[in-house]
Amino acid sequence: MSETEIKTAENMEKENQKIDLDDLMRKYDTEARFRALEGWQAKLVSLIAIAMSCFHFYTSGFGLLLAQKQGAVHLAFTLCLVFLLYPASSKQSKTSGIPFYDFIIGAVGVASAMYLVVFFNDLTTRAGLPTRTDLIMGFLLIVTLLEATRRISNPVLPCLAIVALLYCYFGRSLPDMIAHRGFSVPRIVNHMYLGTEGIFGTPLEVSSTFVFMFILFGAVLEKTGLGKFIIDLSMALAGWSTGGPAKVAVVSSGLMGTVSGSSVANVCTTGMFTIPLMKSVGYQPHFAGAVEAVASTGGQIMPPVMGAGAFIMAQFLGVPYIEVALAAVVPALLYYFAVMVQVHFEASRLGLKGIPWAQLPPLWPLLKSKGFLLIPLVAIIYFLLAGFTPLKAAFNGILVSFVLSWLNKETRLTPTRIMEAFEAGARGAIGVACACATVGMVVGTGTLTGLALRIANAIVTLAGGSKILTLFYTMLASIVLGTGLPTTANFIVTSTMAAPALFKLGVPPMAAYMFVFYFGIAADLTPPVALAAYAGAGIAGSDPMKTGVTAFKLALAGFLVPYIYVYNPMLLFIDPVPLEMVQAIFTALLGVFLLAMATIGFYKAYLPWYMRILALGGALGLLIPGTVSDLAGLGVLVLIFFIQTAKAKSLAKKKAEENTGPSGGQMQ
């Protein structure tokens, strides 16, 4: 049998066992570096996490607290869990238990957050005139929050927040371009702690409502076995086709993205199965790792449930979340279409086949037995379209999941599984909560000092008023910040500091926010710090940098499409004209098709370098709005089609002749 023969399930299982998933997650995902607790400490953490989820589940269904109170309780739970779960140093043993000082720090964090809840009425009556106790509690919350964020994320975000706070204080000593009158420590603490534009601003408000409930919704779906069902369904749908395993990775990771909000976690969840499967049919290890990374990262831009930044975007825009999800449909379609076409071309180039039908799960029996697991996702879409708030839609989606899970013994959500899901949901939400609360101080700096307007003016001035240069500088800022900030924090910072520069040049707010949102996510695929790609490389056993570069190539459409919808907002359903929009979507799909040829270097036959350049030019022509450019790009596509078809026929004829003996008979 050939080298590309599919390995048996047993062989793939043995290969997976060589990879320690926990160690891989801890290496590339800071949120996975938690303590492995035992005994009463483990039970205590579980109890607190379950209580946090119960609080959010109850308030989402029966009425939220006032925004500041809701955020304060949310943050109190978060700080408590972070200090109990995450050690002060990565060098500490993950099995050493919780030291006494972390109990103390956690208690301080909880007390300083709950102070707002307990004394809320008093604080309201003396608004603008904080007492010494108010300021002390505010200072303690700021310090504990910065430390918690450092532990669960990395030093970059808390350092950025510290720089912002110092900027508030030393404003009068700075150069004229960014100088301001400066503020006292009490004024800064009052703004960040007691105001609604600092720690308890919009980012934390969204985290304590929509985001938490959708993370909990994902955790509940995971406990029903949706993850395994998605992989089996993807196998049944795409496993048989040319290069099937890679297409399975694209489909399954895209679907899993609606459940998992973390690129790295998505890679590790589905990649443990799909990457060995891709390698088994002949894909090179670095390509297999890159495909999984690109597909998993795209999950954050895939409606109906996108990354946490999408919910914050809806709040910033003042529109229902469903409008943001609708705007993301076409860009997500182009992104995944590009990846799917590229893996197909790569499989065709290497002569790879799909998985034999006998080794695939049968589609209809699979849908009959567990197809109902997809109903909660459909229900979420229905609730959003029906006008429910995202909060209520997530609450109802969880209730639907509870009921439907009892249709099959394997998927049944027993009380034990529900508690496990509630614990997992709380654990999954605390990283976002820390990021949102900490970045709130950066946003608060902008509102207190006017920094956001200064940065926007600086970007426009640096770009000389050029829209394309402003977009380019904004893209660079998003990617650079993305190397150190979580996706959600990156979006909040860039949307506050950089997006206003795009507003000044007439870019619609939805397009501007979506632009920075995309590039913040793209940072997970951009070397030298491409965490999703490096996680894929860890599973594939490939060179991390080579995997990162390949992931960047595969995601090239994701780097071009944001520019296109800025210049053609109809792709985001902004003031759409039906015929023009159909033309824009159709030509964009053809452009992405040509782009895939250029990156892989294959279409029916090998593409020489000059043909690849021609394909790239044609792709840009089709992607750039305009009838003339569309016709030029279409002409390039037709030309390449005829040239490559003729070349493929010639190669096939030559191969047939080589396989035929001198007498015209088949060679033995």
GIBEL-V380921 format. One record per residue. N is the residue number from 1. RES is the residue in one small letter. SS is DSSP state (2 for helix, 1 for strand, 0 for the rest). OMEGA is omega in radians with two decimals (999 if undefined). Layout:
N;RES;SS;OMEGA + N;RES;SS;OMEGA
This chain:
1;m;0;-3.04 + 2;s;0;-3.13 + 3;e;0;-3.10 + 4;t;0;3.12 + 5;e;0;-3.11 + 6;i;0;3.08 + 7;k;0;3.08 + 8;t;0;3.13 + 9;a;2;-3.14 + 10;e;2;-3.13 + 11;n;2;3.13 + 12;m;2;3.13 + 13;e;2;3.10 + 14;k;2;3.14 + 15;e;2;3.11 + 16;n;2;-3.09 + 17;q;2;3.12 + 18;k;0;-3.08 + 19;i;0;3.08 + 20;d;0;-3.06 + 21;l;2;-3.14 + 22;d;2;3.14 + 23;d;2;3.14 + 24;l;2;3.12 + 25;m;2;-3.13 + 26;r;2;-3.12 + 27;k;2;-3.02 + 28;y;2;-3.11 + 29;d;0;-3.07 + 30;t;2;-3.12 + 31;e;2;3.13 + 32;a;2;-3.08 + 33;r;0;-3.12 + 34;f;0;3.13 + 35;r;0;3.01 + 36;a;0;-3.01 + 37;l;0;3.12 + 38;e;0;3.02 + 39;g;2;-3.04 + 40;w;2;3.13 + 41;q;2;3.11 + 42;a;2;3.14 + 43;k;2;3.13 + 44;l;2;-3.14 + 45;v;2;3.11 + 46;s;2;-3.13 + 47;l;2;-3.14 + 48;i;2;-3.14 + 49;a;2;3.12 + 50;i;2;3.11 + 51;a;2;3.11 + 52;m;2;3.14 + 53;s;2;3.12 + 54;c;2;3.11 + 55;f;2;-3.11 + 56;h;2;3.13 + 57;f;2;-3.12 + 58;y;2;-3.08 + 59;t;2;3.12 + 60;s;2;-3.12 + 61;g;2;-2.99 + 62;f;2;3.05 + 63;g;0;3.13 + 64;l;0;2.94 + 65;l;0;2.99 + 66;l;0;-2.97 + 67;a;2;-3.12 + 68;q;2;3.11 + 69;k;2;3.13 + 70;q;2;3.14 + 71;g;2;-3.12 + 72;a;2;3.10 + 73;v;2;3.11 + 74;h;2;-3.11 + 75;l;2;3.10 + 76;a;2;3.07 + 77;f;2;-3.09 + 78;t;2;-3.12 + 79;l;2;3.12 + 80;c;2;-3.10 + 81;l;2;-3.12 + 82;v;2;-3.09 + 83;f;2;3.07 + 84;l;2;-3.04 + 85;l;2;-2.98 + 86;y;0;3.14 + 87;p;0;-3.12 + 88;a;0;-3.13 + 89;s;0;3.11 + 90;s;0;3.13 + 91;k;0;3.12 + 92;q;0;-3.14 + 93;s;0;-3.13 + 94;k;0;-3.13 + 95;t;0;-3.04 + 96;s;0;-3.12 + 97;g;0;-3.07 + 98;i;0;3.09 + 99;p;0;-3.04 + 100;f;2;-3.06 + 101;y;2;3.09 + 102;d;2;3.01 + 103;f;2;-3.12 + 104;i;2;-3.12 + 105;i;2;3.11 + 106;g;2;3.13 + 107;a;2;3.10 + 108;v;2;3.12 + 109;g;2;3.13 + 110;v;2;-3.10 + 111;a;2;-3.10 + 112;s;2;3.08 + 113;a;2;-3.10 + 114;m;2;3.07 + 115;y;2;3.12 + 116;l;2;-3.11 + 117;v;2;-3.06 + 118;v;2;-3.07 + 119;f;0;-3.05 + 120;f;2;-3.10 + 121;n;2;3.12 + 122;d;2;-3.14 + 123;l;2;-3.14 + 124;t;2;-3.10 + 125;t;2;3.12 + 126;r;0;3.14 + 127;a;0;-3.14 + 128;g;0;3.13 + 129;l;0;-3.07 + 130;p;0;3.05 + 131;t;0;3.11 + 132;r;2;3.13 + 133;t;2;3.10 + 134;d;2;-3.08 + 135;l;2;3.11 + 136;i;2;3.13 + 137;m;2;3.09 + 138;g;2;3.12 + 139;f;2;3.13 + 140;l;2;3.12 + 141;l;2;3.14 + 142;i;2;-3.11 + 143;v;2;-3.12 + 144;t;2;3.11 + 145;l;2;3.13 + 146;l;2;3.13 + 147;e;2;3.12 + 148;a;2;3.13 + 149;t;2;3.09 + 150;r;2;-3.09 + 151;r;2;-3.01 + 152;i;2;-3.14 + 153;s;0;3.04 + 154;n;0;-3.04 + 155;p;2;-3.00 + 156;v;2;-3.08 + 157;l;2;3.10 + 158;p;2;3.08 + 159;c;2;3.09 + 160;l;2;3.12 + 161;a;2;3.11 + 162;i;2;3.09 + 163;v;2;3.12 + 164;a;2;3.13 + 165;l;2;3.10 + 166;l;2;3.10 + 167;y;2;3.10 + 168;c;2;-3.05 + 169;y;2;-3.02 + 170;f;0;-3.06 + 171;g;2;-3.07 + 172;r;2;-3.11 + 173;s;2;-3.04 + 174;l;0;3.10 + 175;p;0;-3.03 + 176;d;0;-3.04 + 177;m;0;-3.10 + 178;i;0;-3.08 + 179;a;0;2.99 + 180;h;0;-2.99 + 181;r;0;-3.14 + 182;g;0;-3.09 + 183;f;0;3.14 + 184;s;0;3.12 + 185;v;2;3.10 + 186;p;2;-3.14 + 187;r;2;-3.14 + 188;i;2;-3.14 + 189;v;2;3.12 + 190;n;2;-3.11 + 191;h;2;-3.07 + 192;m;2;-3.01 + 193;y;2;-3.04 + 194;l;2;3.13 + 195;g;0;3.13 + 196;t;0;3.13 + 197;e;0;3.11 + 198;g;0;-3.11 + 199;i;0;-3.07 + 200;f;0;3.11 + 201;g;0;-3.08 + 202;t;2;-3.12 + 203;p;2;-3.13 + 204;l;2;3.09 + 205;e;2;3.13 + 206;v;2;3.12 + 207;s;2;-3.07 + 208;s;2;-3.14 + 209;t;2;-3.04 + 210;f;2;-3.00 + 211;v;2;-3.12 + 212;f;2;-3.07 + 213;m;2;3.11 + 214;f;2;3.03 + 215;i;2;3.09 + 216;l;2;3.08 + 217;f;2;3.10 + 218;g;2;3.13 + 219;a;2;3.10 + 220;v;2;3.12 + 221;l;2;3.12 + 222;e;2;-3.11 + 223;k;2;3.07 + 224;t;0;-3.11 + 225;g;0;-3.11 + 226;l;2;-3.11 + 227;g;2;3.12 + 228;k;2;3.13 + 229;f;2;3.14 + 230;i;2;3.12 + 231;i;2;3.11 + 232;d;2;3.13 + 233;l;2;3.11 + 234;s;2;3.08 + 235;m;2;-3.12 + 236;a;2;-3.09 + 237;l;2;-2.97 + 238;a;2;-3.03 + 239;g;0;-3.07 + 240;w;0;-3.00 + 241;s;0;3.13 + 242;t;0;-3.10 + 243;g;0;-3.01 + 244;g;2;-3.09 + 245;p;2;3.12 + 246;a;2;3.10 + 247;k;2;3.04 + 248;v;2;3.13 + 249;a;2;-3.12 + 250;v;2;-3.09 + 251;v;2;-3.06 + 252;s;2;-3.12 + 253;s;2;3.07 + 254;g;2;3.12 + 255;l;2;3.13 + 256;m;2;3.11 + 257;g;0;3.08 + 258;t;0;-3.13 + 259;v;0;-3.10 + 260;s;0;-3.13 + 261;g;0;-3.09 + 262;s;0;3.12 + 263;s;2;-3.09 + 264;v;2;3.13 + 265;a;2;3.11 + 266;n;2;3.10 + 267;v;2;-3.08 + 268;c;2;-3.12 + 269;t;2;-3.10 + 270;t;2;-3.07 + 271;g;2;3.11 + 272;m;2;3.10 + 273;f;2;-2.98 + 274;t;2;-3.08 + 275;i;2;3.04 + 276;p;2;3.12 + 277;l;2;3.09 + 278;m;2;3.12 + 279;k;2;-3.07 + 280;s;2;3.14 + 281;v;0;3.01 + 282;g;0;3.06 + 283;y;0;3.10 + 284;q;0;-3.07 + 285;p;2;-3.10 + 286;h;2;3.12 + 287;f;2;3.13 + 288;a;2;3.12 + 289;g;2;-3.13 + 290;a;2;3.13 + 291;v;2;-3.13 + 292;e;2;-3.13 + 293;a;2;-3.12 + 294;v;2;-3.13 + 295;a;2;-3.12 + 296;s;2;3.14 + 297;t;2;3.13 + 298;g;2;3.12 + 299;g;2;-3.12 + 300;q;2;3.10 + 301;i;2;-3.07 + 302;m;0;3.04 + 303;p;0;0.16 + 304;p;0;-3.12 + 305;v;0;-3.08 + 306;m;0;3.11 + 307;g;0;-3.09 + 308;a;2;3.14 + 309;g;2;-3.13 + 310;a;2;3.11 + 311;f;2;3.09 + 312;i;2;3.09 + 313;m;2;3.13 + 314;a;2;3.12 + 315;q;2;3.13 + 316;f;2;-3.10 + 317;l;2;-3.08 + 318;g;0;-3.13 + 319;v;0;3.06 + 320;p;0;-3.13 + 321;y;2;-3.09 + 322;i;2;3.09 + 323;e;2;3.09 + 324;v;2;3.13 + 325;a;2;3.12 + 326;l;2;3.13 + 327;a;2;-3.09 + 328;a;2;-3.02 + 329;v;2;-3.06 + 330;v;2;3.08 + 331;p;2;3.12 + 332;a;2;3.09 + 333;l;2;-3.14 + 334;l;2;-3.13 + 335;y;2;-3.08 + 336;y;2;3.06 + 337;f;2;3.12 + 338;a;2;-3.14 + 339;v;2;-3.12 + 340;m;2;-3.14 + 341;v;2;-3.12 + 342;q;2;3.12 + 343;v;2;3.08 + 344;h;2;3.13 + 345;f;2;3.13 + 346;e;2;3.10 + 347;a;2;3.12 + 348;s;2;3.14 + 349;r;2;-3.11 + 350;l;2;-3.12 + 351;g;0;-3.10 + 352;l;0;3.13 + 353;k;0;3.09 + 354;g;0;3.13 + 355;i;0;3.11 + 356;p;0;-3.10 + 357;w;2;-3.08 + 358;a;2;-3.10 + 359;q;2;-3.12 + 360;l;0;3.05 + 361;p;0;3.12 + 362;p;0;-3.00 + 363;l;2;-3.01 + 364;w;2;3.05 + 365;p;2;3.12 + 366;l;2;3.14 + 367;l;2;-3.14 + 368;k;2;-3.07 + 369;s;2;-3.04 + 370;k;2;-3.13 + 371;g;2;-3.13 + 372;f;2;3.13 + 373;l;2;3.12 + 374;l;2;-3.08 + 375;i;2;3.11 + 376;p;2;3.10 + 377;l;2;3.07 + 378;v;2;3.14 + 379;a;2;3.11 + 380;i;2;3.14 + 381;i;2;-3.14 + 382;y;2;-3.10 + 383;f;2;3.13 + 384;l;2;3.13 + 385;l;2;-3.12 + 386;a;0;3.07 + 387;g;0;3.07 + 388;f;0;3.03 + 389;t;0;3.08 + 390;p;2;-3.13 + 391;l;2;-3.13 + 392;k;2;3.11 + 393;a;2;3.12 + 394;a;2;3.11 + 395;f;2;3.12 + 396;n;2;3.11 + 397;g;2;3.10 + 398;i;2;3.10 + 399;l;2;3.10 + 400;v;2;3.12 + 401;s;2;3.11 + 402;f;2;-3.06 + 403;v;2;-3.05 + 404;l;2;-3.09 + 405;s;2;-3.09 + 406;w;2;3.09 + 407;l;2;-3.12 + 408;n;0;-3.08 + 409;k;2;-3.10 + 410;e;2;-3.05 + 411;t;2;-2.98 + 412;r;0;3.10 + 413;l;0;3.08 + 414;t;0;3.09 + 415;p;2;3.13 + 416;t;2;3.13 + 417;r;2;3.11 + 418;i;2;3.11 + 419;m;2;3.09 + 420;e;2;3.12 + 421;a;2;3.13 + 422;f;2;3.08 + 423;e;2;-3.14 + 424;a;2;3.13 + 425;g;2;3.12 + 426;a;2;3.13 + 427;r;2;-3.11 + 428;g;2;-3.06 + 429;a;2;-2.99 + 430;i;2;3.10 + 431;g;2;3.10 + 432;v;2;-3.13 + 433;a;2;3.11 + 434;c;2;-3.13 + 435;a;2;-3.11 + 436;c;2;-3.13 + 437;a;2;-3.11 + 438;t;2;-3.14 + 439;v;2;3.03 + 440;g;2;3.10 + 441;m;2;3.07 + 442;v;2;3.10 + 443;v;2;3.12 + 444;g;2;3.07 + 445;t;2;3.12 + 446;g;2;-3.13 + 447;t;2;-3.12 + 448;l;2;-3.01 + 449;t;2;-3.06 + 450;g;0;-3.09 + 451;l;2;-3.08 + 452;a;2;3.14 + 453;l;2;3.12 + 454;r;2;3.14 + 455;i;2;3.12 + 456;a;2;3.12 + 457;n;2;-3.14 + 458;a;2;-3.14 + 459;i;2;-3.14 + 460;v;2;3.12 + 461;t;2;3.14 + 462;l;2;-3.13 + 463;a;0;3.13 + 464;g;0;-3.13 + 465;g;0;-3.13 + 466;s;0;-3.14 + 467;k;2;-3.08 + 468;i;2;3.11 + 469;l;2;3.09 + 470;t;2;3.08 + 471;l;2;-3.11 + 472;f;2;3.14 + 473;y;2;3.10 + 474;t;2;3.08 + 475;m;2;3.14 + 476;l;2;3.14 + 477;a;2;-3.13 + 478;s;2;-3.10 + 479;i;2;3.14 + 480;v;2;3.10 + 481;l;2;-3.13 + 482;g;2;3.11 + 483;t;0;-3.11 + 484;g;0;-3.09 + 485;l;0;2.97 + 486;p;0;-3.07 + 487;t;2;-3.09 + 488;t;2;3.13 + 489;a;2;3.12 + 490;n;2;-3.13 + 491;f;2;-3.10 + 492;i;2;-3.12 + 493;v;2;-3.08 + 494;t;2;3.13 + 495;s;2;3.13 + 496;t;2;-3.01 + 497;m;2;-3.02 + 498;a;0;-3.09 + 499;a;2;3.11 + 500;p;2;3.07 + 501;a;2;3.11 + 502;l;2;3.09 + 503;f;2;-3.10 + 504;k;2;-3.11 + 505;l;0;3.03 + 506;g;0;3.11 + 507;v;0;3.12 + 508;p;0;-3.10 + 509;p;2;3.13 + 510;m;2;-3.13 + 511;a;2;-3.14 + 512;a;2;3.14 + 513;y;2;3.13 + 514;m;2;3.12 + 515;f;2;-3.11 + 516;v;2;3.10 + 517;f;2;-3.13 + 518;y;2;-3.05 + 519;f;2;3.00 + 520;g;2;3.10 + 521;i;2;-3.10 + 522;a;2;3.13 + 523;a;2;3.12 + 524;d;2;-3.11 + 525;l;2;-3.01 + 526;t;0;3.06 + 527;p;0;0.15 + 528;p;0;-3.14 + 529;v;0;-3.11 + 530;a;0;-2.95 + 531;l;2;-3.14 + 532;a;2;3.13 + 533;a;2;3.14 + 534;y;2;3.07 + 535;a;2;3.07 + 536;g;2;3.10 + 537;a;2;3.12 + 538;g;2;3.11 + 539;i;2;-3.08 + 540;a;2;-3.07 + 541;g;0;-3.09 + 542;s;0;3.11 + 543;d;0;-3.07 + 544;p;2;-3.09 + 545;m;2;3.11 + 546;k;2;3.09 + 547;t;2;3.12 + 548;g;2;3.12 + 549;v;2;3.11 + 550;t;2;3.10 + 551;a;2;3.10 + 552;f;2;3.12 + 553;k;2;-3.11 + 554;l;2;-3.11 + 555;a;0;-3.06 + 556;l;2;3.10 + 557;a;2;3.12 + 558;g;2;3.10 + 559;f;2;-3.12 + 560;l;2;-3.05 + 561;v;2;3.12 + 562;p;2;3.08 + 563;y;2;-3.07 + 564;i;2;-3.10 + 565;y;2;2.97 + 566;v;2;3.13 + 567;y;2;3.11 + 568;n;0;-3.03 + 569;p;2;3.11 + 570;m;2;3.10 + 571;l;2;3.07 + 572;l;2;-3.11 + 573;f;0;3.05 + 574;i;0;-3.11 + 575;d;0;-3.06 + 576;p;0;2.95 + 577;v;0;-2.93 + 578;p;2;-3.07 + 579;l;2;3.13 + 580;e;2;-3.13 + 581;m;2;3.08 + 582;v;2;3.11 + 583;q;2;-3.11 + 584;a;2;-3.14 + 585;i;2;-3.11 + 586;f;2;-3.13 + 587;t;2;3.10 + 588;a;2;3.09 + 589;l;2;3.09 + 590;l;2;3.11 + 591;g;2;3.10 + 592;v;2;3.10 + 593;f;2;3.09 + 594;l;2;3.12 + 595;l;2;3.10 + 596;a;2;3.07 + 597;m;2;-3.08 + 598;a;2;-3.09 + 599;t;2;-3.12 + 600;i;2;-3.14 + 601;g;0;-3.12 + 602;f;1;2.94 + 603;y;0;-3.05 + 604;k;0;3.09 + 605;a;0;-3.12 + 606;y;1;3.09 + 607;l;0;3.07 + 608;p;0;-3.01 + 609;w;2;-3.10 + 610;y;2;3.08 + 611;m;2;3.11 + 612;r;2;3.08 + 613;i;2;3.10 + 614;l;2;3.12 + 615;a;2;3.12 + 616;l;2;3.10 + 617;g;2;3.11 + 618;g;2;3.12 + 619;a;2;3.13 + 620;l;2;3.10 + 621;g;2;-3.14 + 622;l;2;-3.12 + 623;l;2;3.13 + 624;i;0;-3.14 + 625;p;0;3.11 + 626;g;0;-3.10 + 627;t;2;-3.11 + 628;v;2;3.14 + 629;s;2;3.10 + 630;d;2;-3.14 + 631;l;2;3.11 + 632;a;2;3.11 + 633;g;2;3.11 + 634;l;2;3.10 + 635;g;2;3.09 + 636;v;2;-3.14 + 637;l;2;3.13 + 638;v;2;-3.14 + 639;l;2;3.13 + 640;i;2;3.13 + 641;f;2;-3.10 + 642;f;2;-3.14 + 643;i;2;-3.08 + 644;q;2;3.08 + 645;t;2;3.11 + 646;a;2;3.13 + 647;k;2;3.14 + 648;a;2;3.10 + 649;k;2;3.13 + 650;s;2;3.13 + 651;l;2;3.12 + 652;a;2;3.12 + 653;k;2;3.14 + 654;k;2;3.13 + 655;k;2;3.12 + 656;a;2;3.13 + 657;e;2;3.13 + 658;e;2;-3.13 + 659;n;0;-3.14 + 660;t;1;-3.11 + 661;g;0;3.14 + 662;p;0;-3.09 + 663;s;0;-3.13 + 664;g;0;3.12 + 665;g;0;3.13 + 666;q;1;3.10 + 667;m;0;-3.13 + 668;q;0;999
